[in-house]
Amino acid sequence: MIATPLLALFLGYRAAMMMVAVPALLMSVAWLLVNRRGLRRCRVPISLLPAIGMGASLGVTLQVGLSERVSLLLLASLLTMTLVMPRILTTLRAHKMSSPTRVAVVFGGLAGVTEAALNVGAPFMLLFGAMARLGRLEQLMVLNLCFALGKTIQIGLLQMSGAPAISITALAAGTMASGASYLVGDRVASRFSETKFRELLRCFLMAMVGALLLRAALL
């Protein structure tokens, strides 16, 4: 939600996605390895991962066929959805989930599609977490499982269908910068005000929505 819209303002959308995909895959896999013991205690329906996988496969197909303008508009729409997410989550947490398996299939599939097509699968995983009433660690588990599986399928299928040409040097530099920032973020995670972070993220997303809409209009 941060790197993709920023890079999309300066690069072609598919190139921006690939620049983000590699470090995102590495970071999500690293997080899952560090917290692998928590996977055994995680209340995740078995249907979630196949749903993400099928959704991601469809998402790559959509991404290849979408025009740059449509991709930018869809990304702006997803970021707008994220802005109102706190209200949606509050409403969903008040309702008991009737069928965990069915809900996991629906939201897992949607998260897979948006993760592979637009690099933003978190909103639908957050909605699933609210309906399933997952704890903080469980929510982080499903987010990183979505990122890891979605990115693996995305990168693999894009390479097979003709991924955009990206400088290996630029990709390596971006991955190293992301990894270093990840380590810093992990260290200060418990020291930074969550309320302040959410407010800063909200302001950033509002600015990105406006910038993406402007870029789409100028194409």
Backbone bond lengths (Angstrom), bond angles and torsions (degrees), N, CA, C in turn:
res aa  C-N    CA-C-N  psi(-1)  N-CA   C-N-CA  omega(-1)  CA-C   N-CA-C  phi
1 M - - - 1.455 - - 1.522 112.12 -
2 I 1.303 117.75 -11.90 1.461 121.47 179.99 1.520 110.86 -108.99
3 A 1.328 116.97 -55.78 1.464 120.68 -173.90 1.526 112.54 -69.25
4 T 1.334 117.22 -43.46 1.466 119.30 -176.15 1.527 113.10 -62.19
5 P 1.344 119.78 -51.05 1.469 117.87 178.94 1.524 113.22 -64.19
6 L 1.326 117.52 -34.44 1.463 119.50 178.19 1.526 110.94 -63.85
7 L 1.323 117.13 -49.88 1.460 120.68 -179.08 1.524 111.76 -67.84
8 A 1.343 116.39 -31.29 1.463 119.89 -179.26 1.523 112.34 -66.38
9 L 1.340 117.10 -18.60 1.459 120.37 177.92 1.528 111.58 -75.45
10 F 1.346 116.46 -20.04 1.464 119.91 -174.13 1.531 113.39 -120.47
11 L 1.334 116.89 -23.00 1.464 120.96 -179.42 1.520 109.33 -114.93
12 G 1.325 116.40 169.51 1.448 119.55 169.05 1.521 108.54 -63.64
13 Y 1.333 117.03 150.61 1.462 119.57 -172.96 1.525 112.20 -61.10
14 R 1.327 118.02 -42.97 1.465 120.28 -178.95 1.522 111.15 -66.62
15 A 1.334 116.57 -36.52 1.467 119.62 177.38 1.528 110.19 -66.52
16 A 1.328 116.96 -40.14 1.465 121.06 178.25 1.525 110.49 -62.24
17 M 1.328 116.37 -40.24 1.457 120.34 179.95 1.523 111.35 -63.59
18 M 1.320 117.32 -43.80 1.463 120.21 -179.39 1.521 111.51 -67.78
19 M 1.330 117.46 -34.73 1.457 120.79 177.78 1.531 110.94 -63.19
20 V 1.327 115.83 -32.83 1.467 120.79 -179.50 1.526 111.50 -85.95
21 A 1.329 116.58 -33.51 1.463 121.07 -171.35 1.529 113.19 -60.94
22 V 1.325 117.48 -44.89 1.466 119.78 -175.56 1.526 112.53 -64.74
23 P 1.351 119.97 -53.58 1.463 118.45 177.93 1.524 112.85 -64.01
24 A 1.341 117.40 -33.31 1.464 119.50 178.57 1.522 110.93 -64.24
25 L 1.335 116.90 -40.66 1.464 120.88 177.66 1.524 110.77 -62.93
26 L 1.327 116.60 -46.99 1.468 120.38 -178.80 1.520 111.79 -62.33
27 M 1.336 116.64 -41.53 1.467 119.72 -178.14 1.524 111.89 -69.61
28 S 1.331 117.20 -39.62 1.458 119.37 179.83 1.526 111.10 -67.85
29 V 1.335 117.09 -40.11 1.466 120.37 177.27 1.523 110.50 -65.36
30 A 1.331 117.08 -41.52 1.465 120.62 178.26 1.525 111.00 -61.15
31 W 1.340 116.10 -42.01 1.470 119.69 -179.96 1.525 110.62 -64.32
32 L 1.319 116.82 -42.66 1.465 120.48 -179.60 1.527 111.39 -65.27
33 L 1.326 117.60 -37.34 1.463 120.58 178.42 1.521 110.96 -65.91
34 V 1.330 116.56 -42.79 1.459 120.58 -179.96 1.534 110.45 -64.88
35 N 1.326 116.68 -36.28 1.464 121.04 -175.65 1.535 112.12 -108.27
36 R 1.335 116.61 28.44 1.469 120.66 -174.54 1.527 112.95 -62.87
37 R 1.331 118.01 -28.74 1.467 119.44 179.20 1.524 111.76 -65.53
38 G 1.333 115.44 -29.18 1.456 119.14 179.67 1.514 113.25 -70.72
39 L 1.338 117.50 -19.10 1.460 120.75 -179.97 1.528 111.61 -61.94
40 R 1.323 116.68 -32.58 1.462 120.61 -178.69 1.525 111.38 -68.23
41 R 1.325 116.61 -28.88 1.463 120.45 -178.31 1.522 112.34 -97.24
42 C 1.314 116.47 -0.24 1.457 120.94 -174.89 1.532 110.70 -80.17
43 R 1.326 117.17 127.62 1.467 121.85 -179.26 1.528 110.09 -86.32
44 V 1.304 115.64 74.64 1.466 120.84 -179.06 1.528 109.31 -112.95
45 P 1.328 118.79 120.96 1.473 120.56 178.00 1.525 110.97 -57.93
46 I 1.317 116.89 141.98 1.458 121.84 -177.39 1.527 111.35 -63.26
47 S 1.327 116.73 -21.23 1.465 120.69 -178.45 1.526 112.97 -77.61
48 L 1.335 118.40 -11.13 1.467 120.80 -174.83 1.524 112.36 -65.88
49 L 1.334 117.20 -48.21 1.459 120.25 -175.90 1.526 113.45 -65.34
50 P 1.346 120.04 -46.28 1.472 118.63 175.47 1.522 112.22 -59.27
51 A 1.329 117.15 -35.74 1.465 120.43 179.34 1.527 110.45 -65.80
52 I 1.330 116.81 -42.57 1.464 120.25 177.41 1.523 110.10 -62.93
53 G 1.327 116.29 -43.02 1.460 120.44 -179.45 1.518 112.55 -61.78
54 M 1.322 116.95 -45.86 1.467 119.79 178.89 1.521 111.15 -66.42
55 G 1.336 115.74 -39.98 1.454 119.29 178.14 1.510 111.93 -63.82
56 A 1.333 117.10 -40.30 1.466 120.97 -179.99 1.525 110.97 -65.41
57 S 1.316 117.73 -38.73 1.466 120.92 177.82 1.523 110.73 -62.17
58 L 1.334 116.18 -42.71 1.462 120.46 176.67 1.526 110.51 -66.79
59 G 1.341 115.78 -37.94 1.462 120.13 -179.03 1.514 113.19 -61.65
60 V 1.329 116.56 -39.27 1.471 119.96 178.15 1.521 109.95 -63.94
61 T 1.327 116.84 -42.04 1.467 120.72 178.13 1.522 111.13 -60.50
62 L 1.328 116.01 -43.07 1.462 120.27 178.09 1.519 111.10 -65.16
63 Q 1.322 115.76 -43.06 1.465 120.20 -176.59 1.519 111.79 -61.94
64 V 1.326 116.53 -39.91 1.460 120.80 179.08 1.524 111.20 -64.73
65 G 1.344 116.74 -34.37 1.457 120.46 -176.45 1.519 114.96 -89.15
66 L 1.349 117.65 -14.41 1.463 120.35 -177.06 1.518 111.33 -77.54
67 S 1.327 116.03 143.34 1.455 120.11 173.72 1.524 109.22 -75.51
68 E 1.313 116.34 162.99 1.467 120.61 179.21 1.523 111.29 -59.37
69 R 1.329 116.67 -42.85 1.465 120.44 -177.82 1.525 111.26 -63.50
70 V 1.329 116.45 -44.84 1.471 120.08 -179.78 1.526 110.31 -63.99
71 S 1.330 117.23 -40.10 1.466 120.68 178.78 1.526 110.97 -61.21
72 L 1.325 116.60 -43.45 1.465 120.76 179.60 1.524 111.17 -64.91
73 L 1.319 116.74 -40.61 1.465 120.58 179.88 1.532 111.12 -67.48
74 L 1.334 116.58 -39.95 1.466 119.82 177.75 1.524 111.36 -65.89
75 L 1.342 116.46 -39.92 1.458 119.58 177.63 1.518 110.55 -63.82
76 A 1.333 117.29 -42.36 1.467 120.81 177.28 1.532 110.69 -60.47
77 S 1.328 116.85 -37.96 1.468 121.08 179.06 1.531 111.15 -65.49
78 L 1.348 115.96 -41.90 1.470 119.47 179.12 1.522 111.52 -65.71
79 L 1.331 116.67 -39.45 1.462 119.85 178.24 1.528 110.60 -66.15
80 T 1.330 116.66 -36.84 1.466 120.44 176.05 1.524 110.56 -63.34
81 M 1.336 115.62 -40.56 1.463 120.35 176.17 1.519 110.78 -59.87
82 T 1.328 116.08 -38.79 1.460 120.43 179.72 1.520 111.23 -65.04
83 L 1.320 117.30 -33.41 1.464 121.20 -179.76 1.528 111.95 -63.49
84 V 1.312 116.49 -34.81 1.471 119.92 -179.70 1.525 111.70 -96.51
85 M 1.344 116.82 5.94 1.453 121.51 -176.79 1.532 113.95 -56.98
86 P 1.351 120.15 -41.35 1.469 118.61 -179.68 1.532 113.35 -54.58
87 R 1.327 117.72 -40.88 1.465 120.63 178.87 1.518 111.37 -67.39
88 I 1.338 115.89 -40.43 1.462 119.68 179.26 1.526 110.44 -64.43
89 L 1.342 116.52 -42.73 1.464 120.53 -178.76 1.526 111.36 -64.12
90 T 1.327 116.34 -39.80 1.464 120.19 178.76 1.522 110.67 -60.62
91 T 1.325 116.55 -41.44 1.465 121.04 179.13 1.524 111.95 -67.07
92 L 1.331 116.32 -43.51 1.460 120.29 -177.45 1.523 112.29 -67.67
93 R 1.329 117.37 -36.54 1.466 119.92 -178.80 1.522 111.94 -65.96
94 A 1.316 116.41 -19.01 1.457 119.73 -179.87 1.524 112.21 -81.10
95 H 1.334 116.48 -10.92 1.465 120.73 -178.59 1.523 110.28 -111.71
96 K 1.315 115.40 138.46 1.459 120.67 178.18 1.519 109.61 -79.58
97 M 1.315 116.23 137.88 1.460 121.45 -179.52 1.522 109.23 -73.91
98 S 1.347 116.61 122.96 1.464 121.05 -175.94 1.522 112.51 -74.94
99 S 1.344 117.03 -42.91 1.459 121.39 -177.32 1.528 109.70 -136.77
100 P 1.349 117.93 97.94 1.467 120.53 -178.90 1.522 113.31 -55.54
101 T 1.325 116.83 -40.58 1.465 120.23 -177.95 1.522 111.21 -65.48
102 R 1.331 116.72 -45.65 1.463 120.48 -179.11 1.523 111.03 -65.03
103 V 1.317 116.49 -43.38 1.469 120.44 -179.98 1.526 110.47 -64.99
104 A 1.330 116.93 -39.26 1.465 121.01 178.94 1.526 110.65 -63.21
105 V 1.335 117.14 -39.96 1.465 120.80 179.22 1.524 110.55 -64.37
106 V 1.330 116.62 -44.88 1.471 120.87 -176.97 1.528 111.15 -66.54
107 F 1.331 116.41 -54.56 1.461 119.39 -175.54 1.527 112.12 -75.14
108 G 1.335 117.24 -30.91 1.453 119.84 174.52 1.515 111.63 -64.64
109 G 1.339 115.95 -42.46 1.459 120.13 177.80 1.522 111.69 -63.89
110 L 1.331 117.62 -44.15 1.462 121.13 179.08 1.525 111.55 -64.50
111 A 1.335 115.92 -40.31 1.470 119.45 178.12 1.524 110.65 -64.64
112 G 1.328 117.50 -40.34 1.460 120.80 178.10 1.514 112.08 -62.76
113 V 1.338 116.58 -42.54 1.463 121.03 179.12 1.523 110.77 -61.53
114 T 1.330 117.28 -51.41 1.470 120.25 -176.34 1.526 112.10 -71.70
115 E 1.322 117.12 -29.61 1.463 119.91 177.42 1.525 110.84 -66.81
116 A 1.323 116.82 -43.76 1.460 120.64 -177.99 1.524 112.35 -79.97
117 A 1.336 117.19 -35.08 1.461 120.54 -176.21 1.515 112.85 -83.52
118 L 1.355 117.00 -33.29 1.458 120.17 -172.35 1.527 113.81 -129.66
119 N 1.321 117.52 -2.89 1.475 122.54 -177.57 1.518 112.87 70.97
120 V 1.321 118.23 19.20 1.466 120.98 -179.42 1.527 108.61 -135.11
121 G 1.322 116.50 93.85 1.456 120.32 178.17 1.512 113.15 -107.22
122 A 1.331 116.86 -6.96 1.466 121.07 -174.09 1.527 114.39 -61.35
123 P 1.349 120.38 -41.74 1.472 118.56 -176.37 1.524 114.21 -53.84
124 F 1.327 117.45 -44.80 1.462 119.34 -177.71 1.527 111.97 -74.32
125 M 1.332 117.59 -28.17 1.456 119.72 174.47 1.526 110.95 -70.57
126 L 1.327 116.51 -34.41 1.462 120.21 176.43 1.527 110.65 -67.35
127 L 1.326 116.17 -38.63 1.459 119.68 177.28 1.530 111.06 -64.58
128 F 1.331 116.19 -42.62 1.466 119.34 176.97 1.525 110.39 -61.94
129 G 1.347 116.86 -44.02 1.462 120.48 179.84 1.513 112.65 -60.13
130 A 1.338 116.41 -36.95 1.462 119.76 178.73 1.526 111.10 -68.17
131 M 1.331 116.79 -43.16 1.459 120.09 -179.65 1.526 111.72 -68.94
132 A 1.345 116.12 -33.77 1.466 120.02 178.82 1.526 111.96 -84.87
133 R 1.336 115.94 -5.53 1.474 122.38 -178.94 1.528 111.19 54.98
134 L 1.319 115.20 49.40 1.455 120.51 179.49 1.513 110.92 -75.57
135 G 1.332 116.07 149.14 1.459 121.07 173.28 1.519 110.37 -75.83
136 R 1.330 116.57 175.04 1.465 120.70 -175.85 1.532 111.87 -59.64
137 L 1.340 117.02 -47.42 1.458 120.35 -179.37 1.520 110.98 -64.95
138 E 1.333 116.73 -40.67 1.466 120.34 178.68 1.524 110.73 -63.80
139 Q 1.339 116.50 -39.04 1.455 119.55 178.32 1.519 111.09 -64.18
140 L 1.331 116.58 -41.49 1.460 120.21 177.24 1.530 110.89 -64.08
141 M 1.333 115.99 -35.58 1.465 119.91 178.12 1.525 111.29 -61.83
142 V 1.339 116.85 -49.70 1.464 118.82 -176.99 1.532 110.93 -68.21
143 L 1.319 117.85 -33.46 1.462 120.55 176.72 1.526 110.84 -62.71
144 N 1.329 116.08 -48.90 1.459 119.45 -177.54 1.528 112.30 -71.73
145 L 1.327 117.83 -31.24 1.466 120.15 173.15 1.523 110.20 -63.58
146 C 1.333 116.62 -41.00 1.458 121.29 177.91 1.522 110.77 -63.71
147 F 1.342 116.25 -46.03 1.466 119.95 -179.46 1.531 110.93 -63.13
148 A 1.333 116.15 -46.53 1.462 120.20 -175.78 1.524 111.44 -64.16
149 L 1.331 116.95 -49.07 1.467 120.22 -178.30 1.528 111.07 -70.04
150 G 1.335 116.18 -44.24 1.460 119.89 -179.68 1.515 112.50 -61.62
151 K 1.332 116.41 -42.32 1.467 120.34 -179.16 1.531 111.41 -69.97
152 T 1.326 117.32 -37.72 1.467 120.25 178.24 1.527 110.48 -59.96
153 I 1.325 116.00 -47.48 1.469 120.47 179.49 1.526 110.39 -67.35
154 Q 1.312 116.72 -42.41 1.462 121.09 -179.11 1.528 111.66 -59.82
155 I 1.317 116.39 -51.54 1.462 120.38 -178.31 1.525 110.90 -64.31
156 G 1.329 116.27 -43.88 1.460 119.79 -178.72 1.522 112.86 -62.09
157 L 1.337 117.28 -48.22 1.460 120.54 -178.28 1.519 112.35 -70.07
158 L 1.335 117.05 -35.95 1.461 119.30 178.05 1.527 111.47 -66.62
159 Q 1.320 116.35 -36.44 1.466 119.35 177.06 1.523 110.57 -64.63
160 M 1.325 116.60 -36.23 1.455 120.75 -179.88 1.529 111.59 -73.10
161 S 1.340 116.22 -32.76 1.469 119.62 -176.29 1.516 113.00 -94.92
162 G 1.324 117.52 -1.15 1.453 120.23 178.89 1.513 112.11 103.57
163 A 1.330 116.63 78.95 1.456 121.39 179.71 1.522 109.94 -71.77
164 P 1.338 118.06 151.29 1.468 120.21 178.66 1.527 111.46 -62.77
165 A 1.322 116.00 146.03 1.462 120.61 -179.44 1.524 109.79 -69.94
166 I 1.334 115.86 123.19 1.462 121.21 179.89 1.525 108.15 -129.32
167 S 1.314 115.98 137.11 1.451 120.93 178.30 1.531 109.84 -60.98
168 I 1.324 116.03 127.28 1.462 120.39 177.88 1.527 110.28 -60.84
169 T 1.327 115.93 -36.44 1.471 120.00 179.23 1.521 110.85 -63.13
170 A 1.336 116.24 -45.31 1.463 120.65 179.84 1.526 110.64 -64.59
171 L 1.335 116.30 -41.54 1.463 120.37 -179.95 1.528 110.77 -64.95
172 A 1.340 116.77 -43.00 1.467 120.78 178.92 1.525 111.07 -64.65
173 A 1.338 116.62 -42.07 1.473 120.14 179.79 1.523 110.51 -64.78
174 G 1.334 116.41 -42.51 1.464 120.05 178.83 1.518 112.15 -64.34
175 T 1.339 116.08 -39.48 1.462 120.42 179.57 1.526 111.15 -66.61
176 M 1.326 116.88 -41.68 1.466 120.52 178.54 1.522 111.11 -65.18
177 A 1.339 116.80 -41.30 1.467 120.47 178.84 1.527 110.72 -64.96
178 S 1.344 116.44 -40.19 1.462 120.68 178.35 1.529 111.09 -64.95
179 G 1.333 115.92 -43.05 1.461 119.75 179.43 1.518 112.30 -62.45
180 A 1.333 116.42 -43.24 1.463 120.33 178.90 1.528 110.79 -64.22
181 S 1.330 115.79 -42.68 1.469 119.83 179.45 1.527 111.19 -66.06
182 Y 1.336 115.77 -35.12 1.466 120.26 177.65 1.530 110.78 -61.20
183 L 1.325 116.38 -44.21 1.467 120.50 -179.97 1.521 110.85 -64.25
184 V 1.328 116.28 -40.80 1.466 120.02 178.00 1.529 110.14 -63.91
185 G 1.345 115.53 -46.41 1.458 119.90 179.85 1.512 112.56 -60.86
186 D 1.325 116.84 -38.68 1.463 121.15 179.24 1.524 111.41 -64.98
187 R 1.325 116.01 -35.17 1.462 120.13 -179.62 1.531 112.15 -70.94
188 V 1.333 116.84 -38.76 1.473 120.08 -173.94 1.530 112.37 -97.33
189 A 1.341 116.65 4.36 1.470 119.70 -174.18 1.525 112.73 -56.20
190 S 1.319 117.94 -39.57 1.465 120.44 -176.36 1.514 112.90 -87.28
191 R 1.340 117.52 -3.76 1.458 120.55 -177.53 1.520 112.79 -103.88
192 F 1.318 116.37 -12.91 1.456 120.86 -175.73 1.519 109.80 -95.28
193 S 1.316 116.78 137.29 1.457 121.44 179.97 1.525 110.67 -63.16
194 E 1.331 116.54 119.90 1.461 120.22 -179.77 1.528 111.10 -64.77
195 T 1.342 115.66 -37.90 1.467 119.80 179.19 1.522 110.97 -62.30
196 K 1.334 116.47 -44.14 1.465 120.47 179.79 1.522 110.42 -66.61
197 F 1.337 116.48 -40.10 1.467 120.29 179.14 1.524 110.55 -60.86
198 R 1.334 116.94 -45.46 1.458 120.63 -179.47 1.528 111.52 -62.18
199 E 1.314 116.28 -38.12 1.464 120.26 -179.92 1.533 110.79 -67.60
200 L 1.345 115.93 -42.59 1.460 119.61 178.07 1.528 110.89 -64.34
201 L 1.329 116.41 -41.45 1.465 120.46 178.70 1.528 110.42 -63.40
202 R 1.319 116.65 -40.18 1.467 120.74 179.19 1.536 110.52 -61.85
203 C 1.317 116.78 -44.78 1.467 120.34 178.81 1.528 110.98 -63.26
204 F 1.322 115.75 -41.38 1.469 120.12 178.88 1.519 111.02 -62.20
205 L 1.329 117.33 -46.09 1.458 121.08 -178.01 1.529 111.22 -64.03
206 M 1.327 116.64 -38.26 1.466 119.79 177.78 1.528 110.27 -62.19
207 A 1.336 115.98 -42.59 1.464 120.08 178.68 1.523 110.68 -65.27
208 M 1.344 117.28 -39.42 1.460 120.95 -179.47 1.527 112.20 -67.61
209 V 1.325 117.24 -37.73 1.461 120.40 177.55 1.524 110.21 -59.75
210 G 1.345 115.80 -46.46 1.460 119.84 178.21 1.526 112.33 -62.41
211 A 1.330 116.38 -42.39 1.470 120.43 -178.31 1.528 111.26 -67.71
212 L 1.330 117.63 -39.97 1.466 121.22 179.70 1.528 111.08 -66.54
213 L 1.332 116.85 -40.66 1.453 120.33 178.22 1.528 110.81 -64.42
214 L 1.323 116.02 -39.05 1.465 120.32 178.30 1.519 111.23 -65.37
215 R 1.345 116.38 -44.85 1.468 119.37 178.97 1.522 111.39 -63.23
216 A 1.340 117.10 -40.93 1.462 120.46 178.69 1.526 110.90 -62.46
217 A 1.326 116.88 -38.03 1.462 120.96 -179.48 1.521 111.94 -68.31
218 L 1.338 116.14 -27.65 1.469 119.91 -176.76 1.521 113.44 -89.18
219 L 1.328 117.28 -9.17 1.470 119.64 -179.80 1.532 111.76 -70.70
